[in-house]
Amino acid sequence: MSAAAAAEWLAPDTLDAALALRAEREDATVLAGGTFVGILVNQGFIQPAALLSLARVEELRGLEIAGGELRIGAMVTHRTLERDPRVREGWPALARAFALVASPRVRNQATAGGVLADADYASDPPAMLSALEARVVLRSRLREREVAVADLILGHYETCIEPDELLVEVRVPAPPDAAVYRKFRSRSSEDRPCVAVAAARRDGRLRVVVGAVADSPRHFADACELADPAAVGRAYAERIDPIDDARGSAAYRRRVTAVEVRRAIEALA
């Protein structure tokens, strides 16, 4: 029997029921789209005692613009965000970031909340959401709090989500003056980025976030104040702490980071 088949299946119909189960069963692994958790289970990295599926919680599937900001339910799929006309018109760089994830089959299943809660360093959306200064809503039976995406991911597959909390919504501020997402692939046979750069300019202020290079997306506010795009790129390459993996060495990632940061800033113009 597989690890997934052996796990107890918990499938609440409402958010209140899901939060109650989360409080009672901290040993349960939360299942949103299941694209990442499924890989971990199938490869034997995790053996969950229980799976808490959010698939039937309709309250987590909302997508709306309220007060000028985009509010994305945790169970909204990548494909929906890629294709929704409101997202494409107001936040086109965000739509592009979700559109570049894997294949349509994966994007039809993967969710906005899941990709953030998984904290996979080589995912596309976290860097773009951080550049847009998005926040997540974390809720338990006793409290609700907002956390910036930039503060949510602590390291490899690690977040600040408490054991009794669920990520229920992503809130993206009003559209910036300009934004861009660049995805550099080093291996043609693989979709995951070697270096990902998201940049946004709002009220004259530049924010650049580099993903897929370190254990979490990286932003250096002081480097963004430099006048020359090439200088910003060099500053990021010098200060970032790259990893070595099959997609590129640390030295290679530094060189690519310098170039892609420069190109991203130039593209904003």
NUZANU-862401 format. One record per residue (C-alpha): residue in three letters; x, y, z; residue number from 1. Coordinates in nm, 2 decimals, always signed. Example, Ala and Ser with C-alpha at 12.3 -4.5 7.8 and 13.67 -1.06 7.14 Angstrom:
BEGIN
ala / +1.23 / -0.45 / +0.78 / 1
ser / +1.37 / -0.11 / +0.71 / 2
***
This chain:
BEGIN
met / +0.00 / +0.00 / +0.00 / 1
ser / +0.13 / +0.35 / -0.09 / 2
ala / +0.20 / +0.62 / +0.17 / 3
ala / -0.09 / +0.82 / +0.02 / 4
ala / -0.33 / +0.53 / +0.03 / 5
ala / -0.24 / +0.46 / +0.39 / 6
ala / -0.30 / +0.81 / +0.51 / 7
glu / -0.63 / +0.91 / +0.67 / 8
trp / -0.83 / +1.12 / +0.43 / 9
leu / -0.99 / +1.44 / +0.57 / 10
ala / -1.21 / +1.64 / +0.33 / 11
pro / -1.41 / +1.92 / +0.50 / 12
asp / -1.68 / +2.11 / +0.32 / 13
thr / -1.64 / +2.44 / +0.48 / 14
leu / -1.35 / +2.67 / +0.60 / 15
asp / -1.47 / +2.65 / +0.96 / 16
ala / -1.45 / +2.27 / +0.94 / 17
ala / -1.11 / +2.28 / +0.78 / 18
leu / -0.98 / +2.51 / +1.05 / 19
ala / -1.12 / +2.29 / +1.32 / 20
leu / -0.95 / +1.98 / +1.17 / 21
arg / -0.63 / +2.18 / +1.14 / 22
ala / -0.64 / +2.26 / +1.51 / 23
glu / -0.72 / +1.90 / +1.61 / 24
arg / -0.49 / +1.72 / +1.36 / 25
glu / -0.16 / +1.90 / +1.35 / 26
asp / -0.01 / +1.58 / +1.21 / 27
ala / -0.21 / +1.61 / +0.89 / 28
thr / -0.05 / +1.73 / +0.57 / 29
val / -0.25 / +2.00 / +0.40 / 30
leu / -0.34 / +1.92 / +0.04 / 31
ala / -0.44 / +2.20 / -0.19 / 32
gly / -0.37 / +2.12 / -0.56 / 33
gly / -0.15 / +1.83 / -0.46 / 34
thr / +0.10 / +1.87 / -0.74 / 35
phe / +0.39 / +1.92 / -0.50 / 36
val / +0.28 / +1.71 / -0.21 / 37
gly / +0.21 / +1.42 / -0.45 / 38
ile / +0.57 / +1.43 / -0.57 / 39
leu / +0.70 / +1.43 / -0.21 / 40
val / +0.48 / +1.13 / -0.12 / 41
asn / +0.55 / +0.93 / -0.44 / 42
gln / +0.93 / +0.98 / -0.39 / 43
gly / +0.91 / +0.88 / -0.03 / 44
phe / +1.02 / +1.21 / +0.12 / 45
ile / +0.71 / +1.23 / +0.34 / 46
gln / +0.47 / +0.97 / +0.48 / 47
pro / +0.17 / +1.16 / +0.61 / 48
ala / -0.04 / +1.01 / +0.88 / 49
ala / -0.34 / +1.21 / +0.74 / 50
leu / -0.41 / +1.43 / +0.44 / 51
leu / -0.63 / +1.74 / +0.49 / 52
ser / -0.78 / +1.81 / +0.15 / 53
leu / -0.91 / +2.16 / +0.08 / 54
ala / -1.06 / +2.07 / -0.25 / 55
arg / -1.42 / +2.09 / -0.13 / 56
val / -1.39 / +2.42 / +0.05 / 57
glu / -1.56 / +2.66 / -0.20 / 58
glu / -1.48 / +2.96 / +0.03 / 59
leu / -1.12 / +2.93 / -0.08 / 60
arg / -1.20 / +2.97 / -0.46 / 61
gly / -1.28 / +3.34 / -0.47 / 62
leu / -1.11 / +3.58 / -0.70 / 63
glu / -1.21 / +3.94 / -0.69 / 64
ile / -1.09 / +4.30 / -0.69 / 65
ala / -1.17 / +4.48 / -0.37 / 66
gly / -1.05 / +4.83 / -0.27 / 67
gly / -0.83 / +4.83 / -0.58 / 68
glu / -0.64 / +4.52 / -0.47 / 69
leu / -0.66 / +4.17 / -0.61 / 70
arg / -0.78 / +3.91 / -0.37 / 71
ile / -0.70 / +3.55 / -0.46 / 72
gly / -0.85 / +3.25 / -0.27 / 73
ala / -0.59 / +2.99 / -0.17 / 74
met / -0.76 / +2.73 / -0.40 / 75
val / -0.76 / +2.94 / -0.71 / 76
thr / -0.56 / +2.76 / -0.98 / 77
his / -0.26 / +2.88 / -1.17 / 78
arg / -0.46 / +2.84 / -1.49 / 79
thr / -0.73 / +3.07 / -1.37 / 80
leu / -0.48 / +3.34 / -1.28 / 81
glu / -0.31 / +3.30 / -1.61 / 82
arg / -0.63 / +3.35 / -1.81 / 83
asp / -0.86 / +3.57 / -1.60 / 84
pro / -0.91 / +3.90 / -1.79 / 85
arg / -0.89 / +4.11 / -1.48 / 86
val / -0.55 / +3.97 / -1.38 / 87
arg / -0.42 / +4.00 / -1.74 / 88
glu / -0.53 / +4.36 / -1.76 / 89
gly / -0.43 / +4.49 / -1.42 / 90
trp / -0.14 / +4.26 / -1.33 / 91
pro / -0.01 / +4.12 / -1.66 / 92
ala / +0.34 / +4.03 / -1.51 / 93
leu / +0.16 / +3.82 / -1.25 / 94
ala / -0.05 / +3.64 / -1.51 / 95
arg / +0.27 / +3.57 / -1.70 / 96
ala / +0.45 / +3.43 / -1.40 / 97
phe / +0.17 / +3.18 / -1.34 / 98
ala / +0.15 / +3.10 / -1.71 / 99
leu / +0.52 / +2.99 / -1.72 / 100
val / +0.47 / +2.72 / -1.46 / 101
ala / +0.51 / +2.37 / -1.60 / 102
ser / +0.23 / +2.26 / -1.83 / 103
pro / -0.15 / +2.34 / -1.86 / 104
arg / -0.22 / +2.01 / -1.70 / 105
val / -0.02 / +2.11 / -1.39 / 106
arg / -0.15 / +2.47 / -1.39 / 107
asn / -0.51 / +2.34 / -1.39 / 108
gln / -0.44 / +2.16 / -1.06 / 109
ala / -0.18 / +2.38 / -0.88 / 110
thr / -0.31 / +2.65 / -0.66 / 111
ala / -0.20 / +3.00 / -0.55 / 112
gly / -0.20 / +2.91 / -0.18 / 113
gly / -0.03 / +2.58 / -0.24 / 114
val / +0.27 / +2.72 / -0.43 / 115
leu / +0.34 / +2.97 / -0.14 / 116
ala / +0.28 / +2.72 / +0.14 / 117
asp / +0.51 / +2.47 / -0.02 / 118
ala / +0.80 / +2.72 / -0.02 / 119
asp / +0.97 / +2.55 / -0.31 / 120
tyr / +1.27 / +2.76 / -0.40 / 121
ala / +1.24 / +2.69 / -0.77 / 122
ser / +0.87 / +2.80 / -0.81 / 123
asp / +0.79 / +3.09 / -1.03 / 124
pro / +0.50 / +3.28 / -0.85 / 125
pro / +0.67 / +3.36 / -0.51 / 126
ala / +0.92 / +3.60 / -0.66 / 127
met / +0.66 / +3.79 / -0.86 / 128
leu / +0.42 / +3.81 / -0.57 / 129
ser / +0.70 / +3.94 / -0.35 / 130
ala / +0.80 / +4.20 / -0.60 / 131
leu / +0.43 / +4.32 / -0.61 / 132
glu / +0.44 / +4.34 / -0.23 / 133
ala / +0.16 / +4.09 / -0.19 / 134
arg / +0.04 / +3.96 / +0.14 / 135
val / -0.11 / +3.63 / +0.26 / 136
val / -0.39 / +3.59 / +0.51 / 137
leu / -0.33 / +3.31 / +0.76 / 138
arg / -0.62 / +3.20 / +0.97 / 139
ser / -0.67 / +2.96 / +1.26 / 140
arg / -0.98 / +2.90 / +1.48 / 141
leu / -0.86 / +3.17 / +1.72 / 142
arg / -0.70 / +3.44 / +1.50 / 143
glu / -0.63 / +3.59 / +1.16 / 144
arg / -0.32 / +3.77 / +1.06 / 145
glu / -0.16 / +3.91 / +0.74 / 146
val / +0.20 / +3.84 / +0.65 / 147
ala / +0.40 / +3.98 / +0.36 / 148
val / +0.50 / +3.71 / +0.10 / 149
ala / +0.85 / +3.84 / +0.15 / 150
asp / +0.83 / +3.73 / +0.52 / 151
leu / +0.63 / +3.41 / +0.46 / 152
ile / +0.90 / +3.19 / +0.32 / 153
leu / +1.18 / +3.13 / +0.57 / 154
gly / +1.39 / +2.88 / +0.38 / 155
his / +1.38 / +2.55 / +0.18 / 156
tyr / +1.02 / +2.42 / +0.22 / 157
glu / +0.98 / +2.63 / +0.54 / 158
thr / +0.73 / +2.90 / +0.61 / 159
cys / +0.61 / +3.10 / +0.91 / 160
ile / +0.27 / +2.93 / +0.90 / 161
glu / +0.18 / +2.80 / +1.25 / 162
pro / +0.07 / +2.43 / +1.29 / 163
asp / -0.29 / +2.54 / +1.35 / 164
glu / -0.31 / +2.79 / +1.06 / 165
leu / -0.42 / +2.77 / +0.70 / 166
leu / -0.32 / +3.00 / +0.42 / 167
val / -0.66 / +3.12 / +0.30 / 168
glu / -0.60 / +3.42 / +0.07 / 169
val / -0.34 / +3.61 / -0.12 / 170
arg / -0.38 / +3.99 / -0.15 / 171
val / -0.20 / +4.18 / -0.42 / 172
pro / -0.19 / +4.56 / -0.40 / 173
ala / -0.32 / +4.79 / -0.68 / 174
pro / -0.13 / +4.75 / -1.00 / 175
pro / +0.22 / +4.91 / -1.01 / 176
asp / +0.33 / +5.15 / -1.27 / 177
ala / +0.52 / +4.87 / -1.44 / 178
ala / +0.62 / +4.51 / -1.37 / 179
val / +0.81 / +4.23 / -1.54 / 180
tyr / +0.89 / +3.87 / -1.48 / 181
arg / +1.19 / +3.70 / -1.64 / 182
lys / +1.26 / +3.33 / -1.62 / 183
phe / +1.59 / +3.19 / -1.72 / 184
arg / +1.61 / +2.82 / -1.79 / 185
ser / +1.95 / +2.64 / -1.82 / 186
arg / +1.81 / +2.30 / -1.92 / 187
ser / +1.58 / +2.28 / -2.22 / 188
ser / +1.44 / +1.95 / -2.09 / 189
glu / +1.32 / +2.11 / -1.76 / 190
asp / +1.07 / +2.38 / -1.69 / 191
arg / +1.20 / +2.50 / -1.36 / 192
pro / +1.40 / +2.82 / -1.35 / 193
cys / +1.77 / +2.84 / -1.29 / 194
val / +1.72 / +3.22 / -1.22 / 195
ala / +1.39 / +3.40 / -1.19 / 196
val / +1.38 / +3.78 / -1.17 / 197
ala / +1.06 / +3.98 / -1.08 / 198
ala / +1.08 / +4.36 / -1.09 / 199
ala / +0.82 / +4.63 / -1.02 / 200
arg / +0.82 / +5.01 / -1.02 / 201
arg / +0.57 / +5.20 / -0.81 / 202
asp / +0.56 / +5.57 / -0.75 / 203
gly / +0.93 / +5.59 / -0.87 / 204
arg / +1.04 / +5.32 / -0.63 / 205
leu / +1.20 / +5.00 / -0.77 / 206
arg / +1.16 / +4.66 / -0.62 / 207
val / +1.36 / +4.36 / -0.76 / 208
val / +1.32 / +4.01 / -0.63 / 209
val / +1.54 / +3.72 / -0.74 / 210
gly / +1.40 / +3.36 / -0.71 / 211
ala / +1.53 / +3.01 / -0.77 / 212
val / +1.88 / +3.11 / -0.67 / 213
ala / +1.88 / +3.08 / -0.29 / 214
asp / +1.66 / +2.91 / -0.04 / 215
ser / +1.40 / +3.19 / -0.06 / 216
pro / +1.33 / +3.49 / -0.29 / 217
arg / +1.59 / +3.77 / -0.23 / 218
his / +1.53 / +4.15 / -0.23 / 219
phe / +1.80 / +4.41 / -0.15 / 220
ala / +1.63 / +4.75 / -0.11 / 221
asp / +1.95 / +4.95 / -0.10 / 222
ala / +2.07 / +4.79 / -0.42 / 223
cys / +1.75 / +4.90 / -0.59 / 224
glu / +1.84 / +5.26 / -0.52 / 225
leu / +2.14 / +5.25 / -0.75 / 226
ala / +2.08 / +5.46 / -1.06 / 227
asp / +2.23 / +5.22 / -1.32 / 228
pro / +2.05 / +4.89 / -1.40 / 229
ala / +2.39 / +4.72 / -1.45 / 230
ala / +2.51 / +4.83 / -1.11 / 231
val / +2.19 / +4.69 / -0.95 / 232
gly / +2.25 / +4.36 / -1.13 / 233
arg / +2.61 / +4.35 / -1.01 / 234
ala / +2.50 / +4.43 / -0.65 / 235
tyr / +2.25 / +4.15 / -0.65 / 236
ala / +2.51 / +3.91 / -0.79 / 237
glu / +2.76 / +4.00 / -0.52 / 238
arg / +2.52 / +3.99 / -0.23 / 239
ile / +2.30 / +3.69 / -0.31 / 240
asp / +2.40 / +3.35 / -0.17 / 241
pro / +2.34 / +3.10 / -0.46 / 242
ile / +2.29 / +2.73 / -0.44 / 243
asp / +2.45 / +2.46 / -0.65 / 244
asp / +2.21 / +2.21 / -0.82 / 245
ala / +2.15 / +2.04 / -1.15 / 246
arg / +2.03 / +2.37 / -1.30 / 247
gly / +2.36 / +2.56 / -1.24 / 248
ser / +2.65 / +2.62 / -1.01 / 249
ala / +2.67 / +2.90 / -0.77 / 250
ala / +2.92 / +3.09 / -0.99 / 251
tyr / +2.70 / +3.04 / -1.29 / 252
arg / +2.39 / +3.17 / -1.11 / 253
arg / +2.58 / +3.48 / -1.00 / 254
arg / +2.66 / +3.57 / -1.36 / 255
val / +2.31 / +3.50 / -1.48 / 256
thr / +2.16 / +3.70 / -1.19 / 257
ala / +2.36 / +4.01 / -1.29 / 258
val / +2.24 / +3.99 / -1.65 / 259
glu / +1.88 / +3.91 / -1.58 / 260
val / +1.84 / +4.18 / -1.31 / 261
arg / +1.98 / +4.43 / -1.55 / 262
arg / +1.75 / +4.32 / -1.83 / 263
ala / +1.44 / +4.32 / -1.60 / 264
ile / +1.50 / +4.68 / -1.50 / 265
glu / +1.56 / +4.78 / -1.85 / 266
ala / +1.24 / +4.61 / -1.95 / 267
leu / +1.04 / +4.83 / -1.70 / 268
ala / +1.13 / +5.13 / -1.91 / 269
***
